[in-house]
Amino acid sequence: MSVVPADVLPGSALAAEEPAARAAELGPRARLWPSLAAVYRAQLSRARVARIPLLFVATFQSIGIMILMRGVVDDGAEAQAVVAGSSVLVVAFVALNLLAQYFGQLRASGGLDHYATLPVPPAAVVLGAAGAYASFTVPGTVVTAVFGCVLFGLPLAHLWILVAVIPLAGAALAGLGAALGLLAPRPELATLLGQLGMSAALLLGVLPADRMPEVVRFTRDLLPSTYGVEAFARTFGPDPDWAFVLGDLAVCGAVGVISLAVATWAYRRAAVR
């Protein structure tokens, strides 16, 4: 007669508790910042080859608009608005238009299921993708701004303000683009909404505000990129009012936080369906 330990018997309580104990021994929950960095690097390496040609298109588009506007607008405030609006338009093309298309296609193809199975916070997915797409706008925005300043004879002394304008305007527009792509029921509609948003940034951001009707000016104030354009345009003057510049950047940053929060909520909503 052999003695069998009680913890190996099939019906024993100890044997039933062992799988539960092993199941409870899960790995630590992924933190936001390491997850965000991992998603950012993955998105950056994946989109590097596919998005660089589109970045050239966005840059050449903005430069072409400035060349066309050179014979239409006068020097001074109008030229400042054209250069600032054309520079931020590069950000809108990539961060708003392309990101709306990306998340729309990701939702339609079931790609959100892949991210849902990873131990990654939803905010890390949205912020990582938004940051990767916004990073592609840096060289195109700088080239457009330098070219516009040379073309219209504007000073280059305060171009360092782009260090703040690009990430803040990029965050606001990327959050809006991600939300449009995640909330659109079809990828074609996401593409359409992204194109409409970029067209609004083109018409309301590049054209001088003084020549717009009052209703259009009100619509312009609702566009997130407007405050980045205003902050950049104010720095071209001989004595910039930095209080207004910081105010515009603060509004742009606040809109960016709100739009990215909405995009994170839209991601959670789309991932559970």
C-alpha positions as CSV (number, residue, x, y, z in Angstrom):
1,M,0.0,0.0,0.0
2,S,1.5,3.3,-1.1
3,V,0.9,6.7,0.4
4,V,0.1,9.5,-2.1
5,P,0.4,13.1,-1.1
6,A,-2.9,14.9,-0.8
7,D,-1.8,17.8,-3.1
8,V,-1.6,15.5,-6.1
9,L,-5.0,13.9,-5.8
10,P,-7.3,14.9,-8.7
11,G,-10.2,16.0,-6.5
12,S,-8.2,17.7,-3.7
13,A,-8.6,21.3,-2.9
14,L,-4.8,21.9,-3.2
15,A,-4.7,20.5,-6.7
16,A,-7.6,22.8,-7.7
17,E,-5.8,25.8,-6.2
18,E,-2.5,25.3,-8.0
19,P,-3.8,26.3,-11.5
20,A,-5.5,29.4,-10.0
21,A,-2.3,30.3,-8.2
22,R,-0.3,29.8,-11.4
23,A,-2.8,31.9,-13.4
24,A,-2.6,34.6,-10.8
25,E,1.2,34.9,-11.3
26,L,1.0,37.3,-14.2
27,G,3.6,39.7,-15.4
28,P,3.6,43.3,-14.2
29,R,1.2,45.6,-16.0
30,A,3.0,47.6,-18.8
31,R,3.7,51.2,-17.9
32,L,2.6,54.0,-20.1
33,W,6.0,55.6,-21.0
34,P,7.9,52.4,-21.9
35,S,4.9,51.2,-23.9
36,L,4.6,54.6,-25.7
37,A,8.3,54.5,-26.6
38,A,7.9,50.9,-28.0
39,V,4.9,51.8,-30.1
40,Y,6.6,55.0,-31.3
41,R,9.7,53.1,-32.5
42,A,7.6,50.4,-34.1
43,Q,5.4,53.0,-36.0
44,L,8.5,55.1,-36.9
45,S,10.3,52.1,-38.5
46,R,7.2,50.8,-40.2
47,A,6.1,54.1,-41.8
48,R,9.6,55.4,-42.6
49,V,9.7,54.0,-46.2
50,A,6.0,54.5,-47.0
51,R,5.6,58.0,-45.6
52,I,8.8,59.7,-46.8
53,P,7.4,60.1,-50.4
54,L,4.2,61.6,-49.0
55,L,6.3,64.0,-46.9
56,F,7.9,65.3,-50.1
57,V,4.5,65.7,-51.6
58,A,3.3,67.7,-48.6
59,T,6.5,69.9,-48.6
60,F,6.3,70.6,-52.4
61,Q,2.6,71.3,-52.1
62,S,3.2,74.0,-49.4
63,I,6.1,75.5,-51.4
64,G,4.0,75.6,-54.5
65,I,1.2,77.4,-52.6
66,M,3.7,80.0,-51.4
67,I,5.0,80.6,-54.9
68,L,1.4,81.1,-56.2
69,M,0.6,83.4,-53.4
70,R,3.7,85.5,-53.9
71,G,2.1,87.4,-56.7
72,V,-1.2,87.9,-54.9
73,V,-0.5,89.0,-51.3
74,D,1.4,92.1,-50.2
75,D,4.3,92.1,-47.9
76,G,3.9,92.4,-44.2
77,A,1.1,90.7,-42.2
78,E,-0.3,88.9,-45.3
79,A,3.1,87.4,-46.2
80,Q,3.6,86.3,-42.6
81,A,0.2,84.6,-42.6
82,V,1.0,82.8,-45.8
83,V,4.4,81.5,-44.7
84,A,3.2,80.4,-41.2
85,G,0.1,78.8,-42.7
86,S,2.0,76.9,-45.4
87,S,4.5,75.6,-42.8
88,V,1.8,74.3,-40.5
89,L,0.0,72.8,-43.5
90,V,2.8,70.2,-43.8
91,V,1.9,69.2,-40.2
92,A,-1.8,69.0,-41.2
93,F,-1.1,66.9,-44.2
94,V,0.7,64.2,-42.3
95,A,-0.6,64.4,-38.8
96,L,-4.3,64.9,-39.7
97,N,-4.8,63.5,-43.1
98,L,-2.5,60.4,-43.1
99,L,-3.3,59.5,-39.5
100,A,-7.0,59.5,-40.2
101,Q,-6.4,57.2,-43.1
102,Y,-4.1,54.9,-41.1
103,F,-6.5,54.4,-38.2
104,G,-9.5,54.0,-40.5
105,Q,-7.7,51.2,-42.4
106,L,-6.5,49.7,-39.1
107,R,-10.0,49.5,-37.8
108,A,-11.4,48.1,-41.0
109,S,-8.7,45.4,-41.4
110,G,-8.9,44.2,-37.8
111,G,-5.5,45.6,-36.9
112,L,-6.9,47.0,-33.7
113,D,-7.4,43.4,-32.5
114,H,-3.6,43.0,-32.6
115,Y,-3.0,46.0,-30.3
116,A,-5.9,44.9,-28.0
117,T,-4.1,41.6,-27.3
118,L,-0.9,43.4,-26.2
119,P,-0.4,44.5,-22.6
120,V,-0.2,48.1,-23.9
121,P,-2.3,51.0,-22.5
122,P,-4.7,52.5,-25.1
123,A,-3.1,55.9,-24.6
124,A,0.3,54.5,-25.6
125,V,-1.0,53.2,-28.9
126,V,-2.6,56.6,-29.8
127,L,0.2,58.7,-28.5
128,G,2.9,56.5,-30.1
129,A,1.3,56.5,-33.5
130,A,0.5,60.2,-33.3
131,G,4.1,61.0,-32.3
132,A,5.6,58.9,-35.1
133,Y,3.5,60.6,-37.7
134,A,4.1,64.0,-36.3
135,S,7.9,63.4,-36.4
136,F,7.8,63.0,-40.1
137,T,6.6,66.6,-40.4
138,V,9.8,68.2,-38.9
139,P,12.1,68.3,-41.9
140,G,9.3,69.4,-44.3
141,T,8.0,72.1,-42.0
142,V,11.5,73.5,-41.5
143,V,12.3,73.5,-45.2
144,T,9.0,75.2,-46.0
145,A,9.5,77.9,-43.4
146,V,13.0,78.7,-44.5
147,F,12.0,78.8,-48.2
148,G,9.0,81.0,-47.4
149,C,11.1,83.4,-45.4
150,V,13.6,83.8,-48.2
151,L,10.8,84.1,-50.8
152,F,8.9,86.8,-48.9
153,G,11.9,88.5,-47.4
154,L,11.0,87.6,-43.8
155,P,13.5,87.4,-40.9
156,L,14.9,84.0,-40.0
157,A,15.9,85.0,-36.4
158,H,12.9,83.4,-34.6
159,L,12.5,80.2,-36.5
160,W,13.4,78.4,-33.3
161,I,9.7,78.8,-32.3
162,L,9.1,75.8,-34.6
163,V,10.5,73.7,-31.8
164,A,7.3,74.5,-29.9
165,V,4.9,74.9,-32.8
166,I,5.5,71.6,-34.5
167,P,4.9,69.3,-31.5
168,L,1.9,71.3,-30.2
169,A,0.2,71.7,-33.5
170,G,1.2,68.1,-34.4
171,A,-0.4,66.8,-31.2
172,A,-3.7,68.8,-31.8
173,L,-3.9,67.7,-35.4
174,A,-2.8,64.1,-34.8
175,G,-5.4,63.7,-32.1
176,L,-8.1,65.0,-34.4
177,G,-6.9,62.8,-37.2
178,A,-6.8,59.7,-35.0
179,A,-10.3,60.4,-33.6
180,L,-11.7,60.8,-37.1
181,G,-10.2,57.6,-38.3
182,L,-11.3,55.6,-35.3
183,L,-14.9,57.0,-35.2
184,A,-15.6,56.7,-38.9
185,P,-17.6,53.6,-39.7
186,R,-15.8,53.0,-43.0
187,P,-12.2,53.6,-44.1
188,E,-13.4,55.6,-47.1
189,L,-15.2,58.0,-44.8
190,A,-12.1,58.3,-42.7
191,T,-10.1,59.2,-45.8
192,L,-12.8,61.7,-46.8
193,L,-12.8,63.4,-43.3
194,G,-9.0,63.5,-43.3
195,Q,-9.0,65.2,-46.7
196,L,-11.7,67.7,-45.6
197,G,-9.6,68.5,-42.5
198,M,-6.5,69.1,-44.5
199,S,-8.5,71.3,-46.9
200,A,-9.8,73.3,-44.0
201,A,-6.2,73.8,-42.8
202,L,-5.2,74.9,-46.3
203,L,-8.0,77.4,-46.8
204,L,-8.3,78.8,-43.3
205,G,-4.7,78.7,-42.4
206,V,-2.8,79.9,-45.5
207,L,-5.2,82.7,-46.6
208,P,-4.9,85.9,-44.6
209,A,-7.6,86.3,-42.0
210,D,-8.2,89.9,-42.8
211,R,-9.7,89.0,-46.2
212,M,-12.1,86.5,-44.8
213,P,-15.8,87.1,-43.9
214,E,-16.7,87.2,-40.2
215,V,-18.4,83.7,-40.3
216,V,-15.3,82.2,-41.9
217,R,-13.1,83.8,-39.2
218,F,-15.2,82.2,-36.5
219,T,-14.8,78.8,-38.2
220,R,-11.1,79.5,-38.4
221,D,-10.9,79.9,-34.7
222,L,-12.3,76.4,-34.2
223,L,-9.5,74.8,-36.2
224,P,-6.7,73.5,-33.9
225,S,-3.9,74.5,-36.3
226,T,-5.0,78.1,-36.3
227,Y,-3.3,78.8,-33.0
228,G,0.0,77.3,-34.2
229,V,-0.2,79.4,-37.3
230,E,-0.9,82.6,-35.2
231,A,2.0,81.9,-32.8
232,F,4.4,81.4,-35.7
233,A,3.2,84.4,-37.7
234,R,3.6,86.7,-34.7
235,T,7.3,86.0,-34.5
236,F,8.0,87.6,-37.9
237,G,7.4,91.1,-36.6
238,P,10.3,93.4,-35.5
239,D,9.2,93.3,-31.9
240,P,7.1,90.1,-31.3
241,D,4.6,90.2,-28.4
242,W,5.7,87.0,-26.7
243,A,2.7,87.0,-24.3
244,F,0.4,86.5,-27.2
245,V,2.7,83.9,-28.7
246,L,2.7,81.9,-25.5
247,G,-1.0,82.3,-25.2
248,D,-1.5,80.9,-28.7
249,L,0.8,78.0,-27.9
250,A,-1.0,77.3,-24.7
251,V,-4.3,77.1,-26.5
252,C,-2.8,74.8,-29.1
253,G,-1.4,72.6,-26.3
254,A,-4.7,72.5,-24.5
255,V,-6.5,71.5,-27.7
256,G,-3.9,68.8,-28.3
257,V,-4.5,67.3,-24.8
258,I,-8.3,67.3,-25.5
259,S,-8.0,65.8,-29.0
260,L,-5.6,63.1,-27.9
261,A,-7.9,62.2,-25.0
262,V,-10.9,62.0,-27.4
263,A,-8.7,59.8,-29.7
264,T,-7.9,57.5,-26.8
265,W,-11.6,57.1,-25.9
266,A,-12.3,56.4,-29.6
267,Y,-9.6,53.7,-29.6
268,R,-11.1,52.0,-26.5
269,R,-14.6,52.2,-28.2
270,A,-13.4,50.8,-31.4
271,A,-11.2,48.1,-29.8
272,V,-14.0,46.5,-27.9
273,R,-16.3,46.2,-30.9
